[in-house]
C-alpha cells in the first residue's frame, strides 16, 4: 500500500451496450421484447439513475422457419413506480403464440446501427400423471401424498408444478363465477379461503436425465412432486366452509407444469443465487445469450392437466 500510487476506480470504463429482454411462451397470444441501453452514473450507485433508458424506433423481428414476426412499439403498465414513474416502453407482436418444440431467432437493429441477435428453443410439452387418480377425486381414501409423476422436455433445465382447486361460485345478481385456489406444500395459515397462506412450489432444477427415445416408456426417468394429502383435504374444507352448498360447484383439480429453457433457468439461478443473508458477496454475476449485447432471450412452456372432480367432494367432511 505504501508503494502504490496509481489511482483506483471501481467503476471502470463505461461502454454503452444494448440490453434486450424477452421471454417467449405458449401461454399468451402476444410476445414482448424490451430494449434498453446501459447508462453511466455520476457516483458508484446505479440506483442513483432516475431516468429509464429505453431504445425507441428499433426494427425488431423474430423468425422460425419460413415465418417472421415483426414487433411494434407499445406501452406496458408499470406496477412498481417507486423508481421509474412512467410506463414501460416495449415491442409487441400479435398474434404470436410461441409453439413448444420450436426454435426462434431474434434480431434487433437500432437507428444508431447497432445490431444484436439471439436464439432460443421453446421446451416441448411435458407429461403429467397423478400416481393415484382415485386419491385426487377423493382425498379421504387411504394415502399419504398426492404424488405427481412428471416427464420433462429435453429442452427444459428447470420446472415448476402448481396445483389448483377450480370451482364455480354463484354470486347473486352476477351469476356463476370461476374461482381457483392454489394448493400449498405447507400451510402456515388456514383460517379461511380468503386468508390462507403457506409455502408453494418454486422453480426447481431438473434431476432426471434427458429422454432417450430408444428406451421403452417404462424404463425412462421422471421427476416426482409430492403434496401432503392432508393439505388437499384442508383446501377443500376451506372452500366448503366459505360458500353455501347450493352456491358451489367443484370442477377440476388443475395441475400446471411450467418448463423453462436452459438460459432462463441459468439467468434465474444466477440472479437469485447470492441473496442469502450470510453471504459476503455483493457482485451480481451476468449471464446472457444476446450476441452483440447483454440480456436474455428465454422461453417457458405451460402444460395443464385437468382432473374432473365429483360435485360432492368434501361434503360433510
N, C-alpha and C positions, 0 to 999 in steps of 0.2 A: 504493500500500500504506500510506503514511503517513496518508492521509486516510480510509481505510475503517475504520469502527468497528462495522459490523454483523456479528454472529456468522454463521459459515458452518457448515451441517450437511449433509454429503454424502448423508445418508440421505433427507432429505426427509420429508414427512408420510406416515404409514402408513395405508393403507386396506385393510381385509380384503376379499379378492376370491376368488371361486370359480375353481378351476383344474381343467380337465377334459381328460383324455387318452383317446383311443380310436382304434384302427386296425382298420378292417374288412378282411376278406379272404375270398376263396373257398377258401382253403387249409384252414380249420378249420370245424368244425360248432358252435363256441362263440365268441361275440364278447364282448369285455370293455370296460368303461368304468371309469376310475379318477377319483375326485373328491376334491379337497383344498381347503383354504383357505390363503391366503397367511399368513405369520407374520412377526412382528417379533422382532428380537434386541436384546439389551442393548448390544451393540457394533456393529461395522461388518462383521463376517464372518458371512454367512448360514450357514456350515457349523458355527457355534457351536451351532446348534439341534440337539439330540439326540433330540427327540420328533417323530414323524411327525404330520401334521395331516390325517388323512382325514376326510371328511364321511360320516356314517352316516345311515341311515334316510331316504335321499332317494328320490324317485319318479323312476325313470329309464326312459324308453321311447324306442323308435326306430320310425319308420314309413316305409313305402314303398308308395305307392298306397293300397289298402284294407287292407293288412296292418300290424299294430302288434305289436312285440316288447317285452315288459316284462322288465326286468333285475332279478335278485335279488341280495342281498348274498352274498358268498363271500370266501374267503381264497385267495391265490395265494402259493406258496412264494417267499420272497426268497432268492436265491442269494448275494448280496453283503450280509453283515450287519456290515460294518465300521463303518457309521454307525448305521443303524437295525437293531435286533436282532429285531424282531417280523416276522411275515409281512405280506404286502401285502393290506390290505382293498380289495376291488374289487366291481364289479357285473357279473354274467354273464347271458347269455341263451342257452339251449339248448333245442331245436335251432335254430340260426340260422347259415346259411352265406350270406355276402354274395354276391349274384348280380352277375356282371360286366355293366356297362352300366346298372345301376340306380342311382337317386339315393335316398339315405337321409337322413331328418331326425331329429335327436336333440334331446330336451328333457329338462332336469333341473330338478326342483323340490325344494328343501330344506325342512326343518321351520322354518327361520327365514325362510321366504317369499322366498328368493332363487331366481331362475329364469334359466337360460341356455339357449341354443339354437344349433344348428349344422346344416349340411348338407354332404354330400359325394357325388360321383358316382364309383362304382367303375369303374375302367378296364375296358373290354370286352376279350375275349381278343385277343391279337395273333397274327400268323402267324410261323412259324419254318420256314426252309428251309435245308438243307445244300447248298451250291453243288455239291459233288462227292460224291454219295452213295457211289460206289464207294470213294472215299478213306476214308470213315467206316468202311466194312466191311473195308478192307484198307489201312491207312496206309502199307504198304511199296510201294504204287504210286507212280509219279512225281507229285510235288506238293509245294508249299512250305507251304501253310497249310490248316488245316481252317477254312473260311470259312462263317459263318452269315449269312443274309440275314433281317432282322427287319422286320416292319411293325407299327407301334405303334398302339394305340388313340388316338383324338383326345383322350381324357381323360387321357392319360399325359404327364407332363412329364419323368420320369426313368425309367430302366430298368436292369436288371441281368441279364446272361446267365451262367448257370453250367452247366458240362458235367460229367457224372458217368459213370464207367465202372461199370456194375452187373453183378454176378456172384453166383453161389451157391458156398458152400464147405461141404464135408462135414465135420462135426465128430463124431468117434466118441462114441457114447453120447447124442448130441443129434439128429443128422440134418443135413439141408441147412439152411444159414442164409444169409440175404440179406446182401450186403455192397455198399458203394458207395464210390468214391474220386473226389474232385473233380480235374478236370484244371486244372493251373495254366497261366498265361500265361508264367511264367518259373520254372524250377527253381532253388532255392538249395541244396537237399539232396536227393539221390536215392539214399541208401544202402539204403533198404528201404521196403516199402509202409507199414510202421508208423511210420517216422520221416521220410518225405519231407516237404519243405516248399518254399515258393516264394511267388510273387505270384499273387493271384487277382483276378478282375474285381471292380470296385466299382461303386456306383451312379453312373450317368452321365446327364448332361442330354441330352435328345433334340436332334438336329440336323436331322432330317427334318421337312418341313412337315406340317401336318395333311392327312388324306386328303380328297381331292376325289372323291366317289363318281361324279361325272360323267366322270372321266378314266379311260381304259382301264387295266387292271391293269398292262400293260407300261410305261405312262408314269408310274407312281407312284414316289415316292421311298422309299428304305429305309434302315435302319441296317445296318451291316456290322460283324461282330465276328470277329476272326481269332485262331486258336490255332495256334502253330507245330506242324507235323505231327510234328516230332521229339519234342515233349513227349508227344504222344499215344502214340507208339511206346514212349517210356520208361515211361509209366504202365502199359502192357500188360506190358512186360518185368518191372516190379517185382511185379505181381500174379502173373505166371507163376513167378517165382523164389521166391515165398513159399509156394506150395502144390504138392502132388503133382498131376501131370496128371490122375489119376483122381478127385481130390477137388475139382476146379474146373470150373465150368460158366459160361462167359460168357453174358450175357443181352442187355443193351442198352447203347447209348450214349444217355444221357438228357440232353436239352437242356431246361433250365428257364429260362423268361423271366419275370422279375418286373417288373411295371409299377407305378409309383407315381403317384398323382394330383398335381396342381399344389401343393396345400397341403403334402402330405407332403414333396415334393421341396424346396419353399421352406424348410420348417422344418429339414430335414436340412442343407441348404446353409448356412443362417444359423448353425445350431448348430456346424457344423464349419468355417465359412469363415475364422475368425481363429485357428486353432490352430497356425499356423506359429511357429517359434521366433524368427524375425526381426521379427515384428510387434510394435509397441509398444502395440497396442490391448488393453485389459483389459475392455472392456464386453462384454456378452452381449446382442446385439440380439434383440428379441422379434418373433415373427411368430405370428399367431393368427387363427383363424376362428370363435372362440367368442363369440357375441353375448351381452353382459352379463357376460363373464368373460374369462379367458385360457386358453391351452392349445391343443389340437389335436384335430380330428376329421379323420383321413386315411383312405386306403384303398390297398390294393395287391392286384393280381391275379397269380396264378401260372399260367402255361400250360406244359405239359410235352409234349414230343415225344420218342417213343421210336424208335430205330433198332435193329432186331434185328441182333445180331452172330453171325457164324458160330462154331460151337463151337471150331474150331481156330485162331481168330485169335491170331497171335503165336507159334504153336508152332514151336520150333526157330529162333527169331529171336534 
